[in-house]
Amino acid sequence: MARIKRSYDAGGMQIGQDGETVIPAFEDPAPIEVEPVDGPRNKKWLDDMAMMEEFVTIQIDPEENEWAENPVQAPCQGRSVWIMRGIPTIIKRKYLESLLRAKPISMRTKITPATATANPVNSVVRRTGLKYPIHVIEDSNPNGSAWFRQVINEG
């Protein structure tokens, strides 16, 4: 059976953003929500874990900054793989996920001063980007591209 070769690049994709968080006044604490679990793991969870063990071929684009880390460390479950920039490398998808989730966040605080009728409002505006410019050269899973987009879009 012939291998299907699919490639895609993180450079042109929209990155998920956390948006703005309004810090509530002292007298308005946020409620704590606990998600109940109604039984054991299901087949979807097992399929997702199997997908994380599949191999993909990636390349991390070289960085112009001479102080950029090279090789790049991709840790997962207590183990790490080291990936040289600019060289196509075959790794498991779980290590690719750790690279995609490495998103530096810049923050800015917005302060709306108090008025005669309203309390001051403090809010934090976050902006997220990708730490590593990753190009997936080969992914034999037909759901790989959708998974890739989903992980990038998560804030």
Kinemage of the C-alpha trace (Angstrom):
@kinemage 1
@onewidth
@group {chain A} dominant
@subgroup {mainchain}
@vectorlist {calphas} color= white
{ca met a 1} P 0.000 0.000 0.000
{ca ala a 2} L 1.435 3.378 -1.002
{ca arg a 3} L 2.006 5.940 1.713
{ca ile a 4} L 0.015 9.118 1.384
{ca lys a 5} L 2.219 12.166 1.733
{ca arg a 6} L 0.594 15.240 3.247
{ca ser a 7} L 2.365 18.402 4.309
{ca tyr a 8} L 1.246 21.628 5.938
{ca asp a 9} L 2.820 24.627 7.600
{ca ala a 10} L 2.045 26.493 10.832
{ca gly a 11} L 3.187 29.823 9.392
{ca gly a 12} L -0.059 30.782 7.671
{ca met a 13} L -2.497 29.447 10.273
{ca gln a 14} L -4.484 31.528 12.731
{ca ile a 15} L -3.309 31.027 16.321
{ca gly a 16} L -5.968 30.685 19.012
{ca gln a 17} L -6.113 33.667 21.372
{ca asp a 18} L -7.217 33.770 25.010
{ca gly a 19} L -8.706 37.219 24.554
{ca glu a 20} L -9.346 39.654 27.362
{ca thr a 21} L -9.924 38.692 30.987
{ca val a 22} L -11.849 41.123 33.145
{ca ile a 23} L -10.708 40.930 36.751
{ca pro a 24} L -13.851 40.957 38.900
{ca ala a 25} L -14.248 43.333 41.807
{ca phe a 26} L -13.336 41.932 45.206
{ca glu a 27} L -16.966 41.298 46.143
{ca asp a 28} L -17.665 39.263 42.945
{ca pro a 29} L -15.628 36.029 43.183
{ca ala a 30} L -15.838 33.716 40.166
{ca pro a 31} L -17.684 30.431 40.789
{ca ile a 32} L -15.610 27.248 40.774
{ca glu a 33} L -16.786 24.671 38.249
{ca val a 34} L -15.954 20.978 38.528
{ca glu a 35} L -16.566 18.726 35.544
{ca pro a 36} L -18.040 15.386 36.654
{ca val a 37} L -16.732 12.137 35.191
{ca asp a 38} L -19.410 9.530 34.601
{ca gly a 39} L -17.369 6.415 33.822
{ca pro a 40} L -14.171 4.908 32.466
{ca arg a 41} L -12.269 6.148 29.434
{ca asn a 42} L -13.939 5.582 26.086
{ca lys a 43} L -12.777 4.404 22.662
{ca lys a 44} L -12.234 7.965 21.430
{ca trp a 45} L -9.712 8.539 24.206
{ca leu a 46} L -7.896 5.310 23.266
{ca asp a 47} L -7.874 6.313 19.584
{ca asp a 48} L -6.470 9.728 20.509
{ca met a 49} L -3.682 8.110 22.543
{ca ala a 50} L -2.840 5.797 19.615
{ca met a 51} L -2.721 8.817 17.292
{ca met a 52} L -0.190 10.518 19.604
{ca glu a 53} L 2.186 7.564 19.105
{ca glu a 54} L 2.184 7.873 15.282
{ca phe a 55} L 5.253 9.210 13.513
{ca val a 56} L 5.309 12.485 11.574
{ca thr a 57} L 8.126 14.206 9.690
{ca ile a 58} L 8.638 17.819 10.689
{ca gln a 59} L 11.103 20.627 10.203
{ca ile a 60} L 11.619 23.590 12.512
{ca asp a 61} L 12.663 26.557 10.413
{ca pro a 62} L 16.094 28.026 11.163
{ca glu a 63} L 16.104 31.115 13.376
{ca glu a 64} L 17.950 34.301 12.467
{ca asn a 65} L 18.735 34.994 16.114
{ca glu a 66} L 22.134 33.508 16.954
{ca trp a 67} L 20.994 32.853 20.541
{ca ala a 68} L 17.948 30.789 19.523
{ca glu a 69} L 17.984 27.303 20.954
{ca asn a 70} L 19.384 24.684 18.607
{ca pro a 71} L 18.668 21.856 19.048
{ca val a 72} L 15.096 22.408 20.245
{ca gln a 73} L 13.874 20.266 23.135
{ca ala a 74} L 10.435 18.633 22.814
{ca pro a 75} L 9.451 17.037 26.160
{ca cys a 76} L 6.514 14.691 26.741
{ca gln a 77} L 5.725 12.301 29.597
{ca gly a 78} L 9.150 12.627 31.219
{ca arg a 79} L 11.106 12.016 28.006
{ca ser a 80} L 12.550 14.477 25.527
{ca val a 81} L 13.602 14.451 21.916
{ca trp a 82} L 16.022 17.014 20.515
{ca ile a 83} L 15.339 18.459 17.073
{ca met a 84} L 17.898 20.353 15.010
{ca arg a 85} L 16.541 23.405 13.208
{ca gly a 86} L 16.413 23.230 9.410
{ca ile a 87} L 16.684 19.410 9.248
{ca pro a 88} L 13.647 17.194 8.498
{ca thr a 89} L 13.127 14.960 11.549
{ca ile a 90} L 10.815 12.012 12.206
{ca ile a 91} L 9.194 12.218 15.659
{ca lys a 92} L 6.072 10.973 17.384
{ca arg a 93} L 3.051 13.247 17.240
{ca lys a 94} L 3.056 13.703 21.035
{ca tyr a 95} L 6.380 15.562 20.757
{ca leu a 96} L 4.987 17.706 17.941
{ca glu a 97} L 2.091 18.609 20.231
{ca ser a 98} L 4.473 19.832 22.934
{ca leu a 99} L 6.181 22.081 20.342
{ca leu a 100} L 2.839 23.431 19.092
{ca arg a 101} L 1.692 24.189 22.629
{ca ala a 102} L 4.847 26.226 23.333
{ca lys a 103} L 3.181 29.582 22.761
{ca pro a 104} L 4.682 32.691 24.304
{ca ile a 105} L 2.050 35.057 25.631
{ca ser a 106} L 2.485 38.817 25.861
{ca met a 107} L 0.217 40.639 28.278
{ca arg a 108} L -1.013 44.185 28.585
{ca thr a 109} L -3.137 45.592 31.388
{ca lys a 110} L -6.068 47.869 30.599
{ca ile a 111} L -7.333 50.035 33.443
{ca thr a 112} L -10.651 51.861 33.245
{ca pro a 113} L -10.694 54.449 36.034
{ca ala a 114} L -13.520 54.722 38.502
{ca thr a 115} L -16.359 57.096 37.810
{ca ala a 116} L -18.996 58.538 40.101
{ca thr a 117} L -21.303 55.594 39.323
{ca ala a 118} L -18.938 52.687 38.588
{ca asn a 119} L -15.965 50.950 40.163
{ca pro a 120} L -12.651 50.848 38.312
{ca val a 121} L -12.232 47.921 35.914
{ca asn a 122} L -8.929 46.135 35.426
{ca ser a 123} L -8.546 43.782 32.489
{ca val a 124} L -5.657 41.794 31.063
{ca val a 125} L -5.287 41.561 27.275
{ca arg a 126} L -3.269 38.568 26.079
{ca arg a 127} L -1.602 38.030 22.693
{ca thr a 128} L -0.376 34.524 21.816
{ca gly a 129} L 2.096 33.445 19.130
{ca leu a 130} L 4.052 30.334 18.114
{ca lys a 131} L 7.488 29.826 19.661
{ca tyr a 132} L 8.697 27.543 16.868
{ca pro a 133} L 7.959 27.948 13.127
{ca ile a 134} L 7.078 24.308 12.350
{ca his a 135} L 6.509 22.748 8.947
{ca val a 136} L 4.983 19.245 8.823
{ca ile a 137} L 6.549 17.510 5.843
{ca glu a 138} L 4.796 14.157 6.079
{ca asp a 139} L 1.805 12.936 8.059
{ca ser a 140} L 0.182 9.685 6.975
{ca asn a 141} L -2.903 10.143 9.170
{ca pro a 142} L -5.853 11.641 7.224
{ca asn a 143} L -6.970 13.447 10.410
{ca gly a 144} L -3.498 14.894 11.037
{ca ser a 145} L -4.114 18.255 9.400
{ca ala a 146} L -7.353 18.816 11.350
{ca trp a 147} L -5.599 17.817 14.588
{ca phe a 148} L -2.749 20.236 13.768
{ca arg a 149} L -5.176 23.126 13.236
{ca gln a 150} L -7.088 22.274 16.411
{ca val a 151} L -3.945 22.316 18.583
{ca ile a 152} L -2.785 25.627 17.087
{ca asn a 153} L -6.225 27.214 17.565
{ca glu a 154} L -6.413 26.269 21.240
{ca gly a 155} L -5.399 29.274 23.321
